[in-house]
Amino acid sequence: MRVRIGLTALVLLAGCGGSSSSYSSAALPNAKKLMTGYLDGKGLTYHWVACLRTGRSFEGAAIVRCNVNFGDPHIEAYCVVLKDGKLYTDHQDPAIPCQRDNRAPPATIVTS
């Protein structure tokens, strides 16, 4: 006995039993663009956004750390991956590792 399955049924079956989301890495310029769009969408005031690779990953996707300067100085870190092609941060899911790293050289402070 042969059973014919339509294309719609195949598409529905293909989505069953699998992961409902996929994670991927964001290119640095794209991470910065998405992060500034996220901040602007929330109506937040910030001075600058700087993004860099962390060398860490989440669910197989490389994490990008975006430091956001809110002033005073108040710099907040957001660790970013893409979930289904959209910005996803450690603020949304604390399981995304975003611990401090000291990869940058120490700053020199000059006073007059």
TORDO-92561 format. One record per atom (N, C-alpha, C): residue number from 1; atom name; x, y, z. Coordinates in nm, 2 decimals, always signed. Example, Ala and Ser with C-alpha at 12.3 -4.5 7.8 and 13.67 -1.06 7.14 Angstrom:
2
SITE num atomo     c1     c2     c3
SITE   1     N  +1.32  -0.57  +0.78
SITE   1    CA  +1.23  -0.45  +0.78
SITE   1     C  +1.32  -0.33  +0.78
SITE   2     N  +1.28  -0.22  +0.71
SITE   2    CA  +1.37  -0.11  +0.71
SITE   2     C  +1.29  +0.00  +0.79
! end
This chain:
112
SITE num atomo     c1     c2     c3
SITE   1     N  +0.08  -0.12  +0.00
SITE   1    CA  +0.00  +0.00  +0.00
SITE   1     C  +0.09  +0.12  +0.00
SITE   2     N  +0.06  +0.22  -0.09
SITE   2    CA  +0.14  +0.34  -0.09
SITE   2     C  +0.06  +0.45  -0.03
SITE   3     N  +0.13  +0.54  +0.04
SITE   3    CA  +0.06  +0.66  +0.10
SITE   3     C  +0.13  +0.78  +0.04
SITE   4     N  +0.05  +0.87  -0.01
SITE   4    CA  +0.10  +1.00  -0.07
SITE   4     C  +0.09  +1.10  +0.04
SITE   5     N  +0.20  +1.17  +0.06
SITE   5    CA  +0.20  +1.28  +0.16
SITE   5     C  +0.23  +1.41  +0.08
SITE   6     N  +0.15  +1.51  +0.11
SITE   6    CA  +0.16  +1.63  +0.04
SITE   6     C  +0.28  +1.71  +0.10
SITE   7     N  +0.32  +1.81  +0.02
SITE   7    CA  +0.44  +1.90  +0.06
SITE   7     C  +0.41  +1.96  +0.20
SITE   8     N  +0.29  +2.01  +0.23
SITE   8    CA  +0.26  +2.07  +0.35
SITE   8     C  +0.28  +1.98  +0.47
SITE   9     N  +0.24  +1.85  +0.45
SITE   9    CA  +0.26  +1.75  +0.56
SITE   9     C  +0.41  +1.72  +0.58
SITE  10     N  +0.49  +1.72  +0.47
SITE  10    CA  +0.63  +1.70  +0.49
SITE  10     C  +0.70  +1.81  +0.56
SITE  11     N  +0.66  +1.93  +0.53
SITE  11    CA  +0.71  +2.05  +0.60
SITE  11     C  +0.68  +2.04  +0.75
SITE  12     N  +0.56  +2.01  +0.78
SITE  12    CA  +0.51  +1.99  +0.92
SITE  12     C  +0.59  +1.88  +0.99
SITE  13     N  +0.61  +1.77  +0.93
SITE  13    CA  +0.68  +1.66  +0.99
SITE  13     C  +0.82  +1.69  +1.01
SITE  14     N  +0.88  +1.77  +0.92
SITE  14    CA  +1.02  +1.80  +0.93
SITE  14     C  +1.05  +1.88  +1.05
SITE  15     N  +0.95  +1.96  +1.10
SITE  15    CA  +0.97  +2.05  +1.21
SITE  15     C  +0.95  +1.97  +1.35
SITE  16     N  +0.90  +1.85  +1.34
SITE  16    CA  +0.87  +1.77  +1.46
SITE  16     C  +0.99  +1.71  +1.52
SITE  17     N  +1.00  +1.71  +1.65
SITE  17    CA  +1.11  +1.64  +1.72
SITE  17     C  +1.25  +1.71  +1.72
SITE  18     N  +1.26  +1.81  +1.64
SITE  18    CA  +1.39  +1.88  +1.64
SITE  18     C  +1.39  +2.00  +1.73
SITE  19     N  +1.51  +2.07  +1.73
SITE  19    CA  +1.52  +2.19  +1.81
SITE  19     C  +1.44  +2.30  +1.76
SITE  20     N  +1.37  +2.38  +1.84
SITE  20    CA  +1.29  +2.48  +1.79
SITE  20     C  +1.36  +2.61  +1.76
SITE  21     N  +1.49  +2.61  +1.79
SITE  21    CA  +1.57  +2.73  +1.76
SITE  21     C  +1.71  +2.69  +1.72
SITE  22     N  +1.78  +2.78  +1.65
SITE  22    CA  +1.91  +2.75  +1.62
SITE  22     C  +2.00  +2.87  +1.65
SITE  23     N  +2.12  +2.85  +1.70
SITE  23    CA  +2.21  +2.96  +1.74
SITE  23     C  +2.32  +2.97  +1.64
SITE  24     N  +2.36  +3.09  +1.61
SITE  24    CA  +2.47  +3.12  +1.52
SITE  24     C  +2.55  +3.24  +1.57
SITE  25     N  +2.66  +3.25  +1.51
SITE  25    CA  +2.75  +3.36  +1.55
SITE  25     C  +2.72  +3.49  +1.47
SITE  26     N  +2.74  +3.60  +1.53
SITE  26    CA  +2.72  +3.73  +1.46
SITE  26     C  +2.86  +3.79  +1.42
SITE  27     N  +2.87  +3.84  +1.30
SITE  27    CA  +2.99  +3.91  +1.26
SITE  27     C  +2.99  +4.04  +1.34
SITE  28     N  +3.11  +4.08  +1.37
SITE  28    CA  +3.13  +4.20  +1.46
SITE  28     C  +3.05  +4.32  +1.42
SITE  29     N  +3.05  +4.36  +1.29
SITE  29    CA  +2.97  +4.48  +1.25
SITE  29     C  +2.82  +4.45  +1.26
SITE  30     N  +2.78  +4.33  +1.23
SITE  30    CA  +2.64  +4.30  +1.25
SITE  30     C  +2.60  +4.30  +1.39
SITE  31     N  +2.68  +4.25  +1.48
SITE  31    CA  +2.65  +4.25  +1.63
SITE  31     C  +2.63  +4.39  +1.68
SITE  32     N  +2.72  +4.48  +1.63
SITE  32    CA  +2.71  +4.62  +1.68
SITE  32     C  +2.58  +4.68  +1.62
SITE  33     N  +2.55  +4.66  +1.50
SITE  33    CA  +2.43  +4.71  +1.44
SITE  33     C  +2.31  +4.66  +1.51
SITE  34     N  +2.30  +4.53  +1.54
SITE  34    CA  +2.19  +4.47  +1.61
SITE  34     C  +2.18  +4.53  +1.75
SITE  35     N  +2.29  +4.54  +1.82
SITE  35    CA  +2.29  +4.59  +1.95
SITE  35     C  +2.24  +4.73  +1.96
SITE  36     N  +2.29  +4.82  +1.87
SITE  36    CA  +2.25  +4.96  +1.87
SITE  36     C  +2.10  +4.97  +1.84
SITE  37     N  +2.05  +4.88  +1.75
SITE  37    CA  +1.91  +4.88  +1.72
SITE  37     C  +1.83  +4.83  +1.84
SITE  38     N  +1.88  +4.74  +1.91
SITE  38    CA  +1.81  +4.69  +2.03
SITE  38     C  +1.80  +4.80  +2.14
SITE  39     N  +1.91  +4.87  +2.16
SITE  39    CA  +1.91  +4.98  +2.26
SITE  39     C  +1.82  +5.10  +2.21
SITE  40     N  +1.83  +5.13  +2.08
SITE  40    CA  +1.74  +5.24  +2.03
SITE  40     C  +1.59  +5.20  +2.04
SITE  41     N  +1.56  +5.07  +2.02
SITE  41    CA  +1.43  +5.02  +2.03
SITE  41     C  +1.37  +5.03  +2.17
SITE  42     N  +1.46  +5.02  +2.27
SITE  42    CA  +1.42  +5.03  +2.41
SITE  42     C  +1.42  +5.17  +2.46
SITE  43     N  +1.46  +5.27  +2.37
SITE  43    CA  +1.47  +5.41  +2.41
SITE  43     C  +1.58  +5.44  +2.51
SITE  44     N  +1.68  +5.36  +2.51
SITE  44    CA  +1.79  +5.38  +2.60
SITE  44     C  +1.89  +5.48  +2.55
SITE  45     N  +1.95  +5.56  +2.63
SITE  45    CA  +2.05  +5.66  +2.60
SITE  45     C  +2.19  +5.60  +2.63
SITE  46     N  +2.28  +5.60  +2.53
SITE  46    CA  +2.41  +5.55  +2.54
SITE  46     C  +2.51  +5.64  +2.46
SITE  47     N  +2.64  +5.63  +2.50
SITE  47    CA  +2.74  +5.71  +2.43
SITE  47     C  +2.81  +5.63  +2.31
SITE  48     N  +2.84  +5.50  +2.34
SITE  48    CA  +2.90  +5.42  +2.23
SITE  48     C  +2.88  +5.27  +2.26
SITE  49     N  +2.90  +5.19  +2.16
SITE  49    CA  +2.90  +5.05  +2.17
SITE  49     C  +3.02  +4.99  +2.10
SITE  50     N  +3.09  +4.91  +2.17
SITE  50    CA  +3.22  +4.84  +2.12
SITE  50     C  +3.20  +4.69  +2.13
SITE  51     N  +3.22  +4.62  +2.02
SITE  51    CA  +3.20  +4.48  +2.02
SITE  51     C  +3.33  +4.41  +1.99
SITE  52     N  +3.35  +4.29  +2.05
SITE  52    CA  +3.47  +4.21  +2.03
SITE  52     C  +3.44  +4.06  +2.05
SITE  53     N  +3.52  +3.98  +1.99
SITE  53    CA  +3.50  +3.83  +2.01
SITE  53     C  +3.56  +3.80  +2.14
SITE  54     N  +3.50  +3.70  +2.21
SITE  54    CA  +3.54  +3.66  +2.34
SITE  54     C  +3.62  +3.53  +2.34
SITE  55     N  +3.62  +3.45  +2.24
SITE  55    CA  +3.68  +3.32  +2.24
SITE  55     C  +3.60  +3.22  +2.30
SITE  56     N  +3.48  +3.25  +2.35
SITE  56    CA  +3.39  +3.16  +2.41
SITE  56     C  +3.27  +3.13  +2.32
SITE  57     N  +3.19  +3.03  +2.35
SITE  57    CA  +3.08  +2.99  +2.26
SITE  57     C  +2.96  +2.95  +2.35
SITE  58     N  +2.85  +2.95  +2.28
SITE  58    CA  +2.72  +2.91  +2.35
SITE  58     C  +2.65  +2.83  +2.24
SITE  59     N  +2.61  +2.70  +2.28
SITE  59    CA  +2.54  +2.61  +2.19
SITE  59     C  +2.61  +2.61  +2.05
SITE  60     N  +2.74  +2.61  +2.05
SITE  60    CA  +2.82  +2.60  +1.92
SITE  60     C  +2.84  +2.74  +1.85
SITE  61     N  +2.78  +2.85  +1.90
SITE  61    CA  +2.79  +2.98  +1.83
SITE  61     C  +2.89  +3.06  +1.91
SITE  62     N  +2.99  +3.12  +1.83
SITE  62    CA  +3.08  +3.21  +1.89
SITE  62     C  +3.01  +3.33  +1.96
SITE  63     N  +3.06  +3.37  +2.08
SITE  63    CA  +3.00  +3.48  +2.15
SITE  63     C  +3.07  +3.61  +2.12
SITE  64     N  +3.00  +3.71  +2.09
SITE  64    CA  +3.05  +3.85  +2.08
SITE  64     C  +3.01  +3.93  +2.20
SITE  65     N  +3.11  +4.00  +2.26
SITE  65    CA  +3.08  +4.08  +2.38
SITE  65     C  +3.07  +4.22  +2.33
SITE  66     N  +2.96  +4.29  +2.36
SITE  66    CA  +2.94  +4.43  +2.32
SITE  66     C  +2.93  +4.51  +2.45
SITE  67     N  +3.03  +4.60  +2.47
SITE  67    CA  +3.03  +4.69  +2.58
SITE  67     C  +2.96  +4.81  +2.55
SITE  68     N  +2.86  +4.85  +2.63
SITE  68    CA  +2.78  +4.97  +2.60
SITE  68     C  +2.81  +5.07  +2.71
SITE  69     N  +2.85  +5.19  +2.67
SITE  69    CA  +2.87  +5.30  +2.76
SITE  69     C  +2.75  +5.38  +2.78
SITE  70     N  +2.69  +5.37  +2.90
SITE  70    CA  +2.57  +5.45  +2.94
SITE  70     C  +2.60  +5.58  +3.01
SITE  71     N  +2.73  +5.61  +3.03
SITE  71    CA  +2.77  +5.73  +3.09
SITE  71     C  +2.80  +5.72  +3.24
SITE  72     N  +2.86  +5.82  +3.30
SITE  72    CA  +2.88  +5.84  +3.44
SITE  72     C  +3.01  +5.78  +3.50
SITE  73     N  +3.10  +5.70  +3.46
SITE  73    CA  +3.09  +5.60  +3.35
SITE  73     C  +3.02  +5.48  +3.40
SITE  74     N  +2.94  +5.43  +3.32
SITE  74    CA  +2.87  +5.30  +3.34
SITE  74     C  +2.87  +5.22  +3.21
SITE  75     N  +2.96  +5.12  +3.21
SITE  75    CA  +2.97  +5.04  +3.09
SITE  75     C  +2.91  +4.90  +3.13
SITE  76     N  +2.82  +4.86  +3.05
SITE  76    CA  +2.75  +4.74  +3.07
SITE  76     C  +2.79  +4.64  +2.95
SITE  77     N  +2.82  +4.52  +2.99
SITE  77    CA  +2.85  +4.41  +2.89
SITE  77     C  +2.73  +4.34  +2.85
SITE  78     N  +2.71  +4.31  +2.72
SITE  78    CA  +2.61  +4.23  +2.67
SITE  78     C  +2.68  +4.12  +2.58
SITE  79     N  +2.67  +3.99  +2.62
SITE  79    CA  +2.72  +3.89  +2.54
SITE  79     C  +2.62  +3.84  +2.44
SITE  80     N  +2.66  +3.84  +2.31
SITE  80    CA  +2.56  +3.83  +2.20
SITE  80     C  +2.59  +3.70  +2.12
SITE  81     N  +2.48  +3.63  +2.08
SITE  81    CA  +2.47  +3.53  +1.98
SITE  81     C  +2.35  +3.56  +1.90
SITE  82     N  +2.33  +3.49  +1.79
SITE  82    CA  +2.20  +3.51  +1.72
SITE  82     C  +2.12  +3.38  +1.74
SITE  83     N  +1.99  +3.40  +1.77
SITE  83    CA  +1.90  +3.29  +1.78
SITE  83     C  +1.79  +3.31  +1.67
SITE  84     N  +1.79  +3.21  +1.59
SITE  84    CA  +1.70  +3.22  +1.47
SITE  84     C  +1.73  +3.35  +1.39
SITE  85     N  +1.85  +3.39  +1.39
SITE  85    CA  +1.89  +3.51  +1.31
SITE  85     C  +1.87  +3.64  +1.38
SITE  86     N  +1.82  +3.64  +1.50
SITE  86    CA  +1.79  +3.76  +1.58
SITE  86     C  +1.88  +3.77  +1.70
SITE  87     N  +1.91  +3.90  +1.74
SITE  87    CA  +1.99  +3.92  +1.86
SITE  87     C  +1.94  +3.85  +1.98
SITE  88     N  +2.03  +3.79  +2.05
SITE  88    CA  +2.00  +3.71  +2.17
SITE  88     C  +2.12  +3.73  +2.27
SITE  89     N  +2.09  +3.79  +2.39
SITE  89    CA  +2.20  +3.82  +2.48
SITE  89     C  +2.19  +3.75  +2.61
SITE  90     N  +2.29  +3.76  +2.69
SITE  90    CA  +2.30  +3.70  +2.82
SITE  90     C  +2.20  +3.77  +2.92
SITE  91     N  +2.15  +3.89  +2.88
SITE  91    CA  +2.04  +3.95  +2.96
SITE  91     C  +1.91  +3.88  +2.94
SITE  92     N  +1.89  +3.81  +2.83
SITE  92    CA  +1.77  +3.73  +2.80
SITE  92     C  +1.79  +3.59  +2.85
SITE  93     N  +1.91  +3.54  +2.85
SITE  93    CA  +1.94  +3.40  +2.89
SITE  93     C  +2.07  +3.40  +2.97
SITE  94     N  +2.07  +3.40  +3.10
SITE  94    CA  +2.19  +3.40  +3.18
SITE  94     C  +2.28  +3.28  +3.16
SITE  95     N  +2.23  +3.18  +3.09
SITE  95    CA  +2.32  +3.06  +3.06
SITE  95     C  +2.43  +3.10  +2.96
SITE  96     N  +2.41  +3.21  +2.88
SITE  96    CA  +2.52  +3.26  +2.79
SITE  96     C  +2.63  +3.31  +2.88
SITE  97     N  +2.75  +3.25  +2.87
SITE  97    CA  +2.86  +3.30  +2.95
SITE  97     C  +2.91  +3.44  +2.92
SITE  98     N  +2.92  +3.52  +3.02
SITE  98    CA  +2.96  +3.66  +2.99
SITE  98     C  +3.05  +3.71  +3.10
SITE  99     N  +3.13  +3.63  +3.16
SITE  99    CA  +3.22  +3.67  +3.26
SITE  99     C  +3.32  +3.77  +3.21
SITE 100     N  +3.37  +3.85  +3.30
SITE 100    CA  +3.47  +3.95  +3.26
SITE 100     C  +3.60  +3.88  +3.21
SITE 101     N  +3.65  +3.94  +3.10
SITE 101    CA  +3.78  +3.89  +3.06
SITE 101     C  +3.88  +4.01  +3.06
SITE 102     N  +4.00  +3.98  +3.08
SITE 102    CA  +4.11  +4.09  +3.09
SITE 102     C  +4.20  +4.08  +2.98
SITE 103     N  +4.15  +4.06  +2.86
SITE 103    CA  +4.24  +4.05  +2.74
SITE 103     C  +4.30  +4.18  +2.70
SITE 104     N  +4.24  +4.29  +2.73
SITE 104    CA  +4.29  +4.42  +2.69
SITE 104     C  +4.41  +4.46  +2.78
SITE 105     N  +4.50  +4.53  +2.73
SITE 105    CA  +4.61  +4.58  +2.81
SITE 105     C  +4.56  +4.68  +2.92
SITE 106     N  +4.63  +4.69  +3.03
SITE 106    CA  +4.58  +4.78  +3.13
SITE 106     C  +4.58  +4.92  +3.08
SITE 107     N  +4.49  +5.00  +3.13
SITE 107    CA  +4.48  +5.14  +3.08
SITE 107     C  +4.58  +5.22  +3.16
SITE 108     N  +4.63  +5.32  +3.10
SITE 108    CA  +4.72  +5.42  +3.16
SITE 108     C  +4.64  +5.54  +3.19
SITE 109     N  +4.64  +5.58  +3.32
SITE 109    CA  +4.56  +5.70  +3.36
SITE 109     C  +4.66  +5.81  +3.39
SITE 110     N  +4.64  +5.92  +3.32
SITE 110    CA  +4.72  +6.04  +3.33
SITE 110     C  +4.64  +6.15  +3.40
SITE 111     N  +4.69  +6.20  +3.50
SITE 111    CA  +4.63  +6.31  +3.57
SITE 111     C  +4.72  +6.44  +3.56
SITE 112     N  +4.66  +6.55  +3.57
SITE 112    CA  +4.74  +6.67  +3.56
SITE 112     C  +4.72  +6.76  +3.68
! end
